[in-house]
Amino acid sequence: MQDRREEILAIITAKGEASIQELSAIFPNVSSMTIRRDLEYLESCGDVVRTKGGAKSIRHLSLRREAAYHHRESANADLKHEIAKKASSLIDDDSCIYFDAGSTIMHIAQNIGEKPMFAITNDPYLALELIKNPNCEVSMTSGKLSRRNVSLSGLGATKFLEGINIGTALMAASGYSPDLGFTCGTYDEAMLKQAVIASAKKVIMVMDSTKFAHSHPFTFAKANDIDYFVTDSQVDKVALAPLSRAGVRIL
C-alpha cells in the first residue's frame, strides 16, 4: 500500500496533477475507491490537494504561486523603484512601521537599508525581506493565509493590531478612482487595511500610475483617510487633482 501511495505521489508531483481516471489506468488492479482513499491519505500528509476527480501537487502549486508573486514584483519595476525611493524618505528611525502586502511595498522594504525600526506586516515574503535588516524587529499578523496573493488577513489579523501603536502605515491599493477611492479585491483585505489606517498616526499610500482608473469590489480608504500619496512620474497630473483638493501631500 505504501509503495503504491509513493508511486501515486511521484506521478502527481511530476505532472503537477492527476485524475482518478488516469491513476486507475496506471493501477488497473486497484479500485477507484482505493485510489480515492490513497489521495485522502496523501492530502492528510500535506503532499497533495484533492480536486474534483483527482488531486494536485502541493509543491507544484507552491512553485506556481511563488512564480506569480515574483512576476507581480517585477512588473513595472522601474515605476515601483521610483516610488520606493520617495516613500523611504518618509520613514522615521526607531518607529513602528506597518508594511502592507504588495509588490510596491516590497520594493520599499528592499530600499530602506539598515534603518532601525519595529516592523509589522501581513506578507510572509516581506517579513523575510525585512528580517535581513539587523536593526529591524519584525512581527507578523496572525490570520488566514490567502492562496491568491500570499498574505494574511481576516479577523485574526485585525485583532492582532489591537493595542499596537502604528507610527507609519505603508499601504498599497489595487486601484483608485475619485468616486470609489482606494480599492482592493477581497473583503478580508479591506477590513485589515481599514484597521491599520485607523490605528496609524501617518498613512502613506503607494500606487503606480498603471492602477489609476481601475476599480475593485471593496473600498478601504478615501482621500481624506491618507496623509501622503506616493506615485511615479508617469502619472496623469489631472488624476491627482482630487487628492490634492483633499489635502493629501503628493510625491
N, C-alpha and C positions, 0 to 999 in steps of 0.2 A: 504493500500500500504506500509506504513512504517513498519507495523508489518511483512509483507512478506519479505521486504528487510532485516530486522533484523534477520529473520529466515535464509535467504539465507547466510547472513554473518556468522551466527553461524555455519552453515553447512560447509562452506568453511574453516573457522578458525579451526574447529575440525578435518577436513580431510586434511587440507593443500591446497586442490584444489578440484574443482568440474566442471563437464562439463555441458553444457546447456541441453544435453540429460538427464543427471542424475537429474538435477533440475526440468526439465519438468515432469519427472516421479513422483517427490515428490509433485509438484504443478500441477496436471492434468487439472485444470480449468483455467490455465494461459497459454497464447500463448508463443511460444519460442521467438517471437519478444519482448514481455513484459519482459521476463527473461533477454534478451539482454540489454534492457533499464535499468533494475534493476542493472545489472553488470556495466553498464556505470556510473550509479549514484554512486555505491559503489567505483568505481575506482576514480571518481572525489572527493570523500571524503578521498581518500588515504588509503582505507581499503583493496583493492584488486588490483591485476594487471591482466588485461584481457589477455587471451591467445587465440589461435585459437581453438574455440569450447568451451570455458569456462573461468575460472578465477582461480588465485592462491592467497592465503592469503599473504598480506604484512608481517604480524607478523611471519608467518611460514618461509617465505623467509629470513627475518632478522635473525631469530634464526639459520637457516642453515648456513648463511654467517658468523655469529659470531662463530659458532662451527668450520667452516672451517678455519677461521682466527686463532683460538686458537690451532687447530690441527697443522697448519704450525708453530706456535710459539713453540710448544712442541716437534716437530720433530727435532731430532739431538740436543736436548737441551744441552747436555754436551759439544758438539763441539762449539755451539753458546756462551755458558757461558765462555768458554776458550777464544774465540775471543773477547768477551765483556771486559774481564779483561785487555787484551792487548790494545785494542782500547781506553779504558777510560783513560789510562795513557797519551795518545796523545792530550787530550782535555785541552786547556788552560783556566784558570779562566778569567772571565769578557770578553769573546769574543763572537762573533756571530757565532753560530753553526747551520749548516743545517743538519737535520735528515731526511734522505731518508726513504721512506716506506719500510717495510720489517721486518720479524721476528728476524733476527740477530740484526738489529738496535734497535729493542725493548729491546733485552737483554742488549744492551749498555745503553739505557735510564734507565733501572732498576738498573744499576750498578754505576751510576755517583754520587749517594748520593745527597748532597745539594750544589754541585759546582755552583758558581754564573755564569750566562751566559744569553745571549739573544738567544733563540732557534726559529728556523723556521722549519716547517715540512709540508708535504702534506698528512700526515697519521693521521686521527682523533683519532685512538687508541693511537698513540704515543703522540699526544697533551695531551690527558687525563692522560697519564703516566707522562709526563714532568711537568705538572701543579702541581703535588704533591710536587715538589721541591720548597720551599718558596723563593729561591734565583734565580729562573729561570723565565724570562719573555718569554711567548710563543706566537708566531704568526703562523697562518696557511695561506698557499697559498690559493688563490681562485681557480676556475677551475671546471672541470666536475668530479663528483664522480663516480669512477668505481665500478660496481657491482662485478666484478671479484676479485679484490684484496682490495676493500675498501680504495682507495687512490684518491687524487685529481691530475688531470693532464690537458693537453690541453693548448690552447692559454692563457686563463685567469691565469692559474698557472704560465706560463712562463713570462707573462707581470708583474705579481706581483713582480718578482725578480729584475726588472729594478730599478737601483739606490740603491739596497741593497748591502752592502759590507760584503760578507761572509768570515769570517776568516778561518773556517774549515768546509769542507763538508764531512759528513759521508755517503758514498754511498754504495748501495747494488746492486749486479748483480745476474741475474738468471742463468747465465752460463759464462764460459770463455774458449777460445781456443786461442793458439798463432796466428792463422791465422785471426780469426774474432774479437778477442778482447773480451771486456765485452759486453754481450748481454742481452736483455730483450724482453718481449712478445708483446708489443704494440708500435705503432709509437708515440702516445702522451707521453707515459712514457719516451721513448728515447729522445724526444725533450726537456722535462723538465730536465732530467738528464744532457743533454749536456749543457743546460743553466746554471744549478747550477755549473757544473765543470768549465765552462768559467768564472764564477763570483768569484770563491773561490781562496783564497791565498794558502790553503793547502787542498789537496784531499786525503782522506783515503778510500780506497776500502776494504770492508769486505765481505768475502765469505767463506763458509765452504768447506771442501775437497770433499764433495759429488757432488759439482756442476762443478768440473773440467771436461773438455772434453764434456760438454753439450753446445749446441748452440741453440739460439732462433732467431727469424726473424730479430731483429733490433739491430745493433751495436751502442752503445752510447759512448764508450771510448776505446782507445787503451792504451798500457802500458805507452807510453810517456805522457799521459794525467793525470797520477796519481803520487802522491808522496810516499804514503805508501800502502802496501798491507798486510792486516791482515787476517790470516787464522789459522787453528788448527794444532796440532802436527801430525795428521794422514795424512797430505798431502804428495803426492809423490814429493820428492825434485827435481826430474828431471823436473817435470811440472813447477817448479818455475824458471827454468833457463832463459827462455826468458824475464821474468820480471826483474830478476837481471841484465841481459845484458843491459836492457833499463834504468838502474839506479834507479829502484824502490827500496825503502827500505822495507824489508820484515820482518814481525814479526810473 
